[in-house]
Amino acid sequence: MAWAQRPDRTAGAAGAGGRGRDPGDGPGRGDLPSARFGHVPALDGIRAAALLAVMAYHGGYAGAVPGGLFSLDAFFCLSGFLITSLLVAEWRRTGTVSLRAFWARRARRLLAALLLLLVGIAVWAHFFAGASLAPRLRLDELSTLFYVANWHFIAVGQNYFVQTGPASPLLHTWSLAVEEQFYMVWPVIALLVLRRSRTLWPLLGVALAGAAASATEMALLYHPANPTRVYFGSDTHAQSLLIGAAAAVAVAIWQDRRARAGAGPLRTVPRTALALVAAAGAAVTAVLWTTVGFSDPFSFVGGVAVASLAVAAVIAACVVVPGNPVGLVLSWRPLRFLGRISYGMYLWHFPFDLWLIHANTGLTGAPLLAVRTAATLAVSLASYALVEVPVRRGTFFTSVRAWALGPPALAATVAVVVVGTSVPAVAAIAHPAGIAPWPPTPTGPPVRALVVGDSVALTFGIDMSEHQRQADVVVKDDGLLGCGIALGNRVRLHGQVYPVAGPGPSGTGAAGTCRTDPGSHGELWPAYWEQQIASFHPDVVVLVAGRWETVDRTGPGGQWTNILHPAYAAYIKSALQLAVAVTTSHGAHLVIETSPCFDSGEQPDGAPWPEDNPARVAAYNRLVEQVAAEHPATVTVQHLHAMLCPGGRYTAVEDGVPVRTSDGVHLTYLTQPNAGTVLAPEILPLWYRLGHAVQARRAAAASRHAAG
């Protein structure tokens, strides 16, 4: 972030050192001292303000700072400003820019603290992450180490704004990747432009044109369903960095003109004008941070550019007139202190948000945020004093040793990451002693079992199909993504509202639920199930639902409701009765699996998500029992909840086998062993027995018909 370019009083000045020159002259020309700025305390305050906003956004107070996503633009803009100031200063002083020295300074400033973070997370992953999460963290860590995390998270489909399961403790490092990629590319571009020009104006034009192109691309590629691509993209988010770069060049041109003209201190009118500019930039920033969230299209269609321009106005005004009121506020000593250690604070705050949760601390709300902040502050101070400053100043080891120890340090970190994210062999092979006791010797045609329901049904069906031959059961898996038996116009999942989506031509749905028009009461899933029953002729139909029935959703009148409300519970019961009618109409026996419990994580403030409420799951399962009791001849309840949630408690591993994925909702599948290893011996024998009973009834009916 902007932490890599904190200018000191000698080398960090725009125009520092050497003889000044007119902006129309090439390097080494002119005879006027160049304008310069040293360390500006207000810039540390900007870092601190952005840090506090992003910590609040991630730590459970996004309602207070819904525009906390713009705080990264403050960091980016400040980085672009300071980096470009350093490049222009060196070019003025020497007539060139040493790219090797520039990149070495960035590595000394950034890499040591990052390696410490990666080692810490690898150790945590080895002991605490679990078999389903640890392997995923390996790619997260390696992509972070090589500064491509933003593209990695885009490629794996990570949604930064909506977490439906445990987030990676390195998700926030996407911003480090964007900045580091900028550090690699922009100095080269700046050097080429400066070498071909005798003025700074072309560099200003390049920065402004690049910012405009980046903002336009973000607007064109923006998709409201998942804006992560445009938010994480180096191309689409370069606008913030380039706006900061343009501000730096503009300030350098203006200061050089004043120096060439021999101008004295700024008069009252321009000083007042710049103070008003700073105040306006601060006001716009405050409005954006506190009122505009990611769900507002403006955030990505011009919002990022506006946020960056506002911060650039504050930066430029504070550099030119440090004593303006906004600059004085930002120079408050506690803010300056936080700004100095903001790099480590940013690195460590998000992992502590994920590690220090209500389940581990018993805290929620402000006390939980205070504990997280204290832990982040303690580790960041240690990192700053013991690692970051010594490495940057060369007191940790000499510069010669730095080049010698750098590659081994990287190699050692990679080794720690690989080892730390490896699943212990014992956890990967431990499982119950096979499924030999079942099934009984086949006595007729295989039982045909059709699995219907939502995405939990889909993963459940995959697991059962892996064992179908041993059970003499043919499993057809027709679980639909996002399609339970409940209907409604909108759903609320992890605090975000989505319109529901019905199945497409392939029968798969999208994020949400199966949708029907108001008043149609289930035209989509019943029709789809009837089609599958008519083509497959199952002996047993297995319904797995409950996840989408326990989320908040809107009713016909648009009001929010859930299964704990009697009217909505009555609707869910009627939907279950419709499911019975549809699935048993051709003689099949219906098995309704009780819904397992869910643990999709905690809200940022430590409270559980409403849709994971055990009372909601229990309410759904009571309705299942009631409906089954009303149809004892054709409906049987199978207690998947008891199998996956012994004692009513969520469990991710049973008998050494991972049975739930890291999202806390679905069953493990495809990998070996998976949930089917544990569940198949308990699940499939019932299907086998019920299916053969159906076959026997059908055979008897056929015999009577033939005899008649």
C-alpha positions in Angstrom: 0.0 0.0 0.0 1.1 3.6 0.6 3.4 2.4 3.3 6.2 1.6 0.9 6.8 5.2 0.0 6.9 7.1 3.2 9.3 9.9 2.2 12.0 11.0 4.6 13.5 14.4 4.9 16.2 13.8 2.4 15.4 11.3 -0.3 11.6 11.4 -0.3 11.1 14.8 -1.7 9.7 15.9 -5.0 12.6 17.8 -6.4 14.9 16.8 -3.6 18.6 17.3 -4.1 20.6 18.8 -7.0 19.8 22.0 -9.0 16.3 22.8 -9.9 15.1 23.2 -13.5 12.3 24.8 -15.4 9.7 22.2 -16.3 10.5 23.0 -19.9 14.1 21.9 -19.5 15.6 18.5 -19.6 17.6 16.9 -16.8 20.4 18.9 -15.5 19.3 22.2 -17.0 18.2 25.4 -15.3 19.8 27.3 -12.4 17.0 27.7 -9.9 16.6 25.6 -6.7 13.8 23.1 -7.2 10.7 23.2 -4.9 10.7 20.3 -2.5 8.7 18.7 0.3 10.0 16.6 3.2 8.0 14.4 5.5 4.4 15.6 5.7 2.8 14.4 8.9 -0.7 14.7 7.5 0.0 11.9 5.0 0.5 9.6 7.9 -2.9 10.7 9.1 -4.4 9.8 5.8 -3.0 6.3 6.1 -4.4 6.0 9.6 -7.9 7.2 8.6 -7.9 4.7 5.7 -6.7 1.9 8.0 -9.4 2.6 10.6 -12.1 2.6 7.9 -11.0 -0.7 6.5 -10.7 -2.3 9.9 -14.2 -1.1 10.8 -15.5 -2.4 7.5 -14.0 -5.9 8.0 -14.5 -6.0 11.8 -18.3 -5.8 11.9 -19.1 -2.2 11.5 -19.7 -2.0 7.7 -23.0 -0.4 8.6 -21.2 2.6 9.9 -18.7 2.7 7.0 -20.5 1.0 4.1 -18.1 2.8 1.7 -15.1 1.3 3.5 -14.1 -0.2 0.2 -13.1 3.3 -0.9 -10.4 3.4 1.9 -8.2 1.3 -0.3 -8.4 4.0 -2.9 -7.0 6.4 -0.4 -4.0 4.1 0.1 -3.7 3.6 -3.7 -3.9 7.3 -4.4 -1.3 8.1 -1.8 1.0 5.4 -3.1 0.7 6.8 -6.6 1.5 10.3 -5.4 4.5 9.4 -3.3 6.0 6.9 -5.8 5.8 9.4 -8.6 7.2 12.2 -6.4 10.3 10.0 -5.7 10.7 9.1 -9.4 10.5 12.7 -10.5 12.9 13.8 -7.8 15.5 11.2 -8.9 15.1 12.1 -12.5 15.7 15.8 -11.8 18.7 15.0 -9.6 20.4 12.4 -11.9 18.8 12.6 -15.2 17.6 9.0 -14.9 15.8 6.6 -12.6 17.6 3.5 -11.2 14.9 0.9 -11.5 17.1 -1.7 -9.6 17.5 0.6 -6.7 13.9 1.5 -6.7 12.7 -2.1 -6.6 15.3 -3.0 -4.0 13.9 -0.2 -1.7 10.3 -1.5 -2.2 11.4 -5.1 -1.4 13.2 -4.0 1.8 10.2 -2.0 2.9 7.5 -4.6 2.1 8.8 -8.1 1.9 10.0 -8.9 5.4 6.7 -8.1 7.1 4.8 -10.1 4.4 7.1 -13.1 4.8 6.4 -13.0 8.6 2.6 -13.0 7.9 2.8 -15.9 5.5 4.8 -18.0 7.9 2.3 -17.2 10.7 -0.6 -18.2 8.5 1.1 -21.4 7.4 1.6 -22.4 11.0 -2.0 -21.6 11.8 -3.1 -23.6 8.7 -1.1 -26.6 9.8 -2.6 -26.8 13.2 -6.1 -25.2 13.0 -7.3 -24.8 9.4 -8.5 -28.4 8.9 -8.2 -30.8 5.9 -10.8 -29.0 3.8 -9.3 -25.5 4.1 -5.5 -26.0 4.4 -4.9 -27.1 0.7 -6.8 -24.1 -0.6 -4.6 -21.8 1.6 -1.5 -23.0 -0.2 -2.4 -21.3 -3.4 -3.6 -18.2 -1.5 -0.2 -18.0 0.2 1.9 -18.6 -2.9 -0.1 -16.1 -5.0 0.3 -13.5 -2.2 4.1 -14.2 -2.0 4.5 -13.5 -5.7 2.0 -10.6 -5.7 -0.6 -12.0 -8.0 -3.2 -12.6 -5.3 -5.8 -10.3 -6.9 -5.8 -12.4 -10.1 -5.8 -15.6 -8.2 -8.9 -14.7 -6.2 -10.6 -13.6 -9.4 -9.7 -16.9 -11.1 -11.1 -19.0 -8.3 -14.3 -17.0 -8.2 -13.8 -15.5 -4.8 -16.5 -12.9 -4.0 -14.9 -10.2 -1.9 -18.3 -8.6 -1.0 -20.4 -11.7 -0.2 -18.9 -14.5 1.9 -21.0 -17.6 1.9 -18.3 -19.5 3.8 -15.0 -19.0 5.6 -12.9 -16.3 3.9 -9.2 -16.8 3.3 -7.1 -14.9 5.9 -5.2 -13.6 2.9 -8.1 -12.2 0.9 -7.1 -8.7 1.7 -3.7 -9.1 0.1 -5.3 -8.5 -3.3 -4.5 -4.8 -2.7 -0.8 -5.6 -2.1 -0.7 -7.3 -5.5 -2.3 -4.4 -7.3 0.2 -2.0 -5.8 3.3 -4.2 -6.4 2.2 -4.7 -10.1 2.0 -0.9 -10.3 5.5 -0.6 -8.8 6.8 -2.9 -11.5 5.2 -1.1 -14.4 4.8 2.6 -13.6 8.5 3.4 -13.0 9.4 1.9 -16.4 6.7 3.9 -18.1 7.7 7.1 -16.2 11.3 6.6 -17.1 10.6 6.1 -20.8 8.3 9.2 -20.9 10.8 11.4 -19.0 13.7 10.3 -21.3 11.8 11.3 -24.4 10.5 14.6 -23.1 12.1 17.8 -21.8 9.0 18.5 -19.6 6.8 16.9 -17.1 3.7 17.6 -19.1 3.7 14.4 -21.1 4.0 12.3 -18.0 1.0 14.2 -16.6 -0.9 13.4 -19.8 0.0 9.7 -19.6 -1.2 9.5 -16.0 -4.5 11.2 -16.7 -5.2 9.2 -19.8 -4.4 6.0 -18.0 -6.7 6.9 -15.1 -9.5 7.7 -17.5 -9.1 4.4 -19.4 -9.0 2.4 -16.2 -12.2 4.1 -14.9 -13.9 3.5 -18.2 -13.0 -0.1 -18.2 -14.3 -0.5 -14.6 -17.6 1.0 -15.6 -17.9 -1.2 -18.7 -16.9 -4.5 -17.0 -19.0 -3.9 -13.9 -21.5 -6.5 -13.1 -23.8 -6.0 -10.0 -24.0 -9.7 -9.2 -20.3 -9.9 -8.4 -18.2 -6.7 -8.8 -15.1 -8.5 -7.5 -13.5 -8.7 -11.0 -13.5 -4.9 -11.4 -12.6 -4.2 -7.8 -9.6 -6.6 -7.7 -8.4 -6.1 -11.3 -5.1 -4.3 -11.6 -6.3 -2.8 -14.9 -9.6 -1.5 -13.5 -8.2 -0.2 -10.2 -5.1 1.4 -11.6 -7.1 4.6 -11.8 -6.6 5.4 -8.1 -2.9 5.0 -8.4 -2.7 7.0 -11.6 -4.8 9.8 -10.1 -2.3 10.0 -7.3 0.6 10.0 -9.8 -1.1 12.8 -11.8 -1.5 14.8 -8.7 2.2 14.4 -7.9 3.3 15.6 -11.4 0.9 18.5 -11.2 2.3 19.6 -7.8 5.8 19.3 -9.2 5.0 21.4 -12.2 3.3 24.1 -10.1 6.1 24.2 -7.6 8.8 24.4 -10.3 7.0 27.3 -11.9 6.9 29.1 -8.6 10.6 28.4 -8.0 11.5 29.6 -11.4 9.6 32.8 -10.9 11.3 33.3 -7.5 7.9 33.4 -5.8 7.9 33.7 -2.0 5.5 32.2 0.5 1.9 31.7 -0.6 -0.4 34.6 0.0 -3.5 34.5 2.1 -5.9 34.0 -0.8 -4.2 30.9 -2.4 -3.6 29.4 1.0 -7.3 29.8 1.9 -8.3 28.4 -1.5 -6.1 25.3 -0.9 -7.5 24.9 2.6 -11.0 24.9 1.0 -9.8 22.3 -1.5 -8.6 20.1 1.3 -11.9 20.6 3.2 -13.9 19.7 0.1 -11.9 16.6 -0.5 -12.2 15.5 3.1 -16.0 16.1 3.0 -16.5 14.1 -0.2 -14.4 11.3 1.3 -16.4 11.3 4.5 -19.7 11.2 2.5 -18.5 8.3 0.3 -17.1 6.3 3.2 -20.3 6.6 5.3 -23.1 6.4 2.7 -22.1 4.6 -0.5 -21.8 0.8 -0.4 -20.7 -1.8 -2.9 -24.3 -2.5 -3.9 -24.6 1.0 -5.3 -23.6 0.9 -9.0 -22.1 4.4 -8.6 -19.3 2.8 -6.5 -17.9 1.2 -9.7 -19.3 3.5 -12.3 -17.3 6.6 -11.4 -17.3 6.2 -7.6 -13.7 5.0 -7.4 -12.5 7.9 -9.5 -14.4 10.4 -7.4 -13.0 8.9 -4.2 -9.5 9.0 -5.6 -9.8 12.6 -6.8 -11.1 13.7 -3.3 -8.2 12.1 -1.6 -5.8 13.5 -4.2 -7.1 17.0 -3.4 -6.4 16.4 0.3 -2.9 15.1 -0.4 -1.9 17.9 -2.7 -3.3 20.6 -0.4 -1.5 19.2 2.6 1.8 19.0 0.8 1.6 22.5 -0.5 0.0 24.1 2.6 0.7 21.7 5.6 -0.9 24.0 8.1 -4.4 24.0 6.6 -7.1 22.9 9.1 -7.6 19.4 7.5 -3.8 18.9 7.6 -3.6 19.9 11.2 -6.4 17.3 12.1 -4.6 14.6 10.1 -1.3 15.5 11.9 -2.8 14.6 15.3 -0.1 12.5 17.0 -2.2 9.3 17.5 -3.1 9.3 13.8 0.5 9.8 12.8 1.5 6.9 15.1 -1.0 4.6 13.5 0.0 5.8 10.0 3.6 4.8 10.7 2.7 1.2 11.6 -0.3 1.0 9.2 1.4 -1.6 6.9 1.7 -4.2 9.6 -1.8 -3.3 10.9 -3.3 -3.9 7.5 -1.4 -7.2 7.0 -2.5 -8.6 10.4 -6.0 -7.2 11.0 -7.9 -9.4 8.6 -6.5 -12.8 9.9 -7.3 -11.7 13.5 -10.8 -10.8 12.3 -11.1 -14.5 11.2 -9.3 -16.1 14.1 -10.7 -14.1 17.0 -14.4 -14.8 16.7 -17.3 -15.3 19.1 -16.8 -19.0 19.1 -13.3 -18.6 20.4 -13.7 -15.5 22.6 -17.3 -15.4 23.7 -17.4 -11.8 22.7 -19.5 -9.8 20.2 -19.7 -6.3 19.0 -17.4 -3.6 20.3 -15.6 -5.8 22.9 -14.8 -8.3 20.2 -13.5 -5.5 17.9 -11.4 -4.1 20.8 -9.7 -7.6 21.3 -9.1 -7.9 17.6 -7.6 -4.4 17.4 -5.4 -5.0 20.5 -4.0 -8.2 19.0 -3.4 -6.6 15.7 -1.7 -3.6 17.3 0.6 -5.8 19.4 1.8 -8.0 16.5 2.1 -5.0 14.2 4.3 -3.1 16.8 6.5 -6.1 17.2 6.8 -6.5 13.4 7.6 -2.8 12.9 10.2 -2.6 15.7 11.9 -6.0 15.2 11.6 -6.6 11.5 10.4 -3.8 9.3 12.6 -0.9 10.6 15.8 -3.0 11.0 15.5 -4.4 7.5 14.7 -1.1 5.9 17.6 0.7 7.6 20.0 -2.1 7.0 20.6 -2.8 10.7 19.0 -6.3 10.6 21.7 -7.4 8.1 23.9 -5.5 5.8 22.9 -4.6 2.3 25.4 -7.2 0.9 23.9 -9.9 3.1 20.4 -8.8 2.0 21.0 -9.8 -1.5 22.5 -13.1 -0.3 19.8 -13.9 2.2 16.8 -12.7 0.2 16.4 -15.7 -2.1 17.0 -18.2 0.7 14.4 -16.4 2.8 11.9 -16.7 -0.1 12.7 -20.3 -0.6 12.3 -21.0 3.1 8.9 -19.3 3.2 7.7 -21.4 0.2 8.8 -24.5 2.1 7.0 -23.5 5.2 3.9 -22.7 3.2 3.9 -26.1 1.4 4.5 -28.0 4.6 2.0 -26.0 6.7 -0.8 -26.4 4.2 -0.3 -30.1 3.7 -3.0 -32.4 5.1 -1.5 -34.9 7.5 -1.6 -38.4 6.0 -3.4 -39.9 8.9 -6.3 -37.4 8.5 -6.5 -38.3 4.8 -6.8 -42.0 5.2 -8.6 -42.5 8.5 -12.1 -43.8 8.0 -14.5 -46.5 9.2 -13.6 -50.0 8.4 -15.2 -50.1 5.0 -18.8 -50.9 4.1 -18.6 -54.7 4.0 -21.6 -55.4 6.3 -24.0 -54.1 3.7 -25.9 -54.5 1.5 -27.7 -57.8 1.6 -27.4 -60.2 -1.3 -29.3 -58.7 -4.2 -32.7 -60.3 -4.6 -33.9 -58.5 -7.7 -33.4 -55.6 -10.0 -31.4 -52.7 -8.6 -33.3 -50.1 -6.7 -33.7 -46.8 -8.7 -33.3 -43.8 -6.4 -33.9 -40.2 -7.6 -32.3 -37.4 -5.4 -34.0 -34.0 -5.6 -33.6 -30.8 -3.8 -31.0 -28.0 -3.6 -27.2 -27.9 -3.8 -26.9 -29.8 -0.5 -28.9 -32.5 -2.3 -26.5 -32.3 -5.2 -23.4 -33.0 -3.1 -25.3 -35.6 -1.1 -26.4 -37.4 -4.3 -22.8 -37.4 -5.6 -21.6 -39.0 -2.4 -24.3 -41.7 -2.6 -23.7 -42.4 -6.3 -20.1 -43.4 -5.5 -21.4 -46.3 -3.4 -24.4 -47.3 -5.5 -22.9 -50.5 -6.9 -22.1 -51.9 -3.4 -25.6 -51.1 -2.3 -27.3 -52.4 -5.4 -28.9 -49.0 -5.9 -28.9 -46.9 -9.0 -28.7 -43.2 -8.0 -29.8 -40.4 -10.2 -28.7 -37.0 -8.8 -31.0 -34.1 -9.8 -30.2 -31.6 -7.1 -30.5 -28.1 -8.4 -28.2 -25.3 -7.3 -30.2 -22.8 -5.2 -33.5 -24.6 -5.7 -35.2 -25.9 -2.6 -39.0 -26.1 -2.2 -39.5 -22.5 -0.9 -40.5 -19.6 -3.1 -40.3 -15.9 -2.8 -39.2 -12.8 -4.6 -36.0 -12.0 -2.7 -33.7 -13.8 -0.2 -31.2 -12.5 2.3 -28.0 -14.5 2.7 -25.1 -13.3 4.9 -26.8 -10.0 5.2 -27.0 -9.3 1.4 -30.3 -9.3 -0.5 -30.6 -11.2 -3.8 -33.5 -11.6 -6.3 -34.3 -15.3 -6.6 -33.3 -17.2 -9.8 -35.0 -20.1 -11.3 -33.4 -23.1 -13.1 -32.2 -22.5 -16.6 -32.5 -24.9 -19.6 -30.0 -27.3 -18.1 -32.0 -27.5 -14.9 -29.5 -25.6 -12.7 -30.3 -22.5 -10.8 -28.3 -19.5 -9.8 -27.6 -17.8 -6.4 -30.9 -17.6 -4.7 -33.8 -19.9 -5.1 -36.2 -21.3 -7.7 -38.4 -18.5 -8.8 -42.0 -18.5 -9.9 -44.4 -15.7 -10.5 -46.4 -14.4 -7.5 -49.3 -16.7 -6.8 -48.0 -19.6 -8.9 -47.0 -21.6 -5.8 -44.4 -23.9 -7.2 -44.7 -24.3 -11.0 -41.0 -24.8 -11.5 -39.7 -27.5 -9.2 -42.8 -29.7 -9.4 -42.8 -29.6 -13.2 -39.1 -30.4 -13.2 -39.4 -33.2 -10.8 -42.3 -34.7 -12.7 -40.2 -34.7 -15.9 -37.3 -36.6 -14.1 -39.7 -39.1 -12.5 -41.4 -39.8 -15.9 -38.0 -40.4 -17.5 -36.2 -42.3 -14.7 -39.1 -44.3 -13.1 -37.6 -44.3 -9.6 -38.6 -46.7 -6.9 -37.5 -44.2 -4.3 -37.4 -40.4 -4.4 -35.1 -38.7 -1.9 -35.7 -35.1 -1.0 -32.9 -33.0 0.6 -33.8 -29.4 1.4 -33.8 -27.0 4.3 -31.1 -24.5 3.6 -33.2 -22.2 1.4 -36.2 -22.8 3.6 -34.4 -21.3 6.6 -33.1 -18.1 5.1 -34.9 -14.8 5.3 -37.1 -14.1 2.3 -39.9 -11.9 1.1 -43.5 -13.1 1.0 -46.2 -12.2 -1.6 -46.6 -8.7 -0.1 -42.9 -8.0 -0.1 -42.5 -8.2 3.7 -39.5 -10.1 5.1 -40.3 -13.4 6.9 -38.7 -16.7 7.8 -39.7 -20.2 9.0 -40.1 -19.1 12.6 -43.1 -17.1 11.6 -46.3 -19.2 11.8 -47.7 -18.1 8.4 -44.4 -18.8 6.6 -44.0 -22.2 8.4 -47.5 -23.1 7.2 -46.5 -22.3 3.7 -43.4 -24.5 4.0 -45.6 -27.3 5.2 -47.9 -26.9 2.2 -44.8 -27.0 0.0 -43.7 -30.3 1.6 -47.2 -31.7 1.1 -47.0 -30.7 -2.6 -43.6 -32.5 -2.8 -45.3 -35.6 -1.4 -48.0 -35.5 -4.0 -45.6 -34.9 -6.9 -43.0 -37.6 -5.9 -45.4 -40.4 -5.0 -47.9 -39.9 -7.8 -46.3 -42.7 -9.9 -45.9 -45.2 -7.0 -42.5 -44.2 -5.7 -41.8 -44.0 -2.0 -40.6 -40.6 -0.8 -37.7 -40.4 1.7 -37.3 -36.9 3.2 -33.9 -36.3 4.7 -34.0 -34.0 7.7 -31.9 -30.9 7.2 -28.4 -31.0 8.7 -27.3 -28.1 10.8 -25.2 -25.3 9.3 -22.2 -23.2 10.3 -21.3 -20.8 7.5 -19.3 -18.6 9.8 -20.0 -15.6 12.0 -21.0 -12.1 11.1 -18.0 -9.7 11.3 -19.2 -8.6 14.8 -19.1 -12.2 16.1 -22.9 -12.9 16.0 -24.1 -16.0 14.0 -25.8 -15.6 10.7 -29.6 -15.8 11.1 -29.9 -18.6 8.5 -27.6 -20.8 10.6 -29.9 -20.5 13.6 -30.5 -24.1 14.9 -34.1 -23.1 15.8 -34.8 -22.5 12.1 -33.4 -25.9 11.2 -35.4 -27.5 14.0 -38.6 -25.8 12.8 -38.1 -27.2 9.3 -37.3 -30.7 10.6 -40.5 -30.6 12.7 -42.5 -29.9 9.6 -40.8 -32.8 7.8 -41.9 -35.1 10.7 -45.4 -33.8 10.6 -45.9 -34.3 6.9 -44.4 -37.7 7.0 -46.7 -38.7 9.9 -49.7 -37.7 7.7 -48.5 -40.1 4.9 -47.1 -43.1 6.7 -47.5 -45.5 3.8 -45.6 -43.4 1.2 -43.2 -41.2 3.2 -40.3 -42.1 5.4 -38.1 -39.7 7.3 -34.3 -40.4 7.3 -32.4 -38.4 9.9 -29.5 -36.9 8.1 -29.4 -34.2 10.8 -28.6 -36.7 13.5 -25.9 -38.3 11.3 -24.1 -35.0 10.5 -24.9 -33.1 13.7 -24.5 -35.6 16.6 -25.9 -34.1 19.8 -27.3 -31.3 17.7 -23.8 -29.8 17.2 -22.2 -29.0 13.9 -19.2 -31.2 13.1 -16.9 -31.0 10.1 -15.1 -34.3 10.7 -16.5 -37.7 11.7 -14.3 -40.7 12.4 -11.4 -38.8 10.9 -13.2 -38.1 7.7 -14.1 -34.6 6.5 -17.8 -34.6 6.0 -18.6 -30.9 5.5 -16.9 -28.4 3.1 -15.3 -25.2 4.4 -18.5 -23.2 3.6 -20.2 -25.0 6.5 -23.2 -25.9 4.3 -22.4 -28.6 1.8 -21.1 -32.2 2.1 -17.7 -33.1 1.0 -17.6 -34.8 -2.3 -15.2 -35.8 -5.2 -12.2 -36.0 -2.8 -11.4 -39.3 -1.0 -12.5 -40.0 1.6 -15.6 -37.8 1.7 -19.0 -37.7 3.5 -20.2 -40.7 1.5 -17.6 -42.9 3.2 -19.3 -42.3 6.5 -22.9 -41.8 5.4 -23.4 -44.5 2.7 -23.5 -47.5 5.1 -26.3 -45.7 7.1 -28.2 -44.2 4.2 -28.3 -46.6 1.3 -29.7 -49.8 3.1 -32.9 -47.9 3.8 -33.3 -46.9 0.2 -32.6 -50.5 -0.8 -35.2 -51.9 1.5 -37.9 -49.4 0.6 -37.2 -49.7 -3.1 -37.6 -53.4 -3.1 -40.9 -53.0 -1.2 -42.0 -50.7 -4.0 -40.9 -53.2 -6.6 -42.7 -56.0 -4.9 -46.0 -53.9 -4.8 -45.6 -53.0 -8.4 -45.0 -56.6 -9.3 -48.1 -57.7 -7.3 -50.2 -55.1 -9.0 -49.0 -56.1 -12.4 -49.8 -59.8 -11.6 -53.3 -58.8 -10.5 -53.8 -56.8 -13.6 -52.6 -59.6 -15.8 -54.9 -62.1 -14.0 -57.9 -59.8 -14.2 
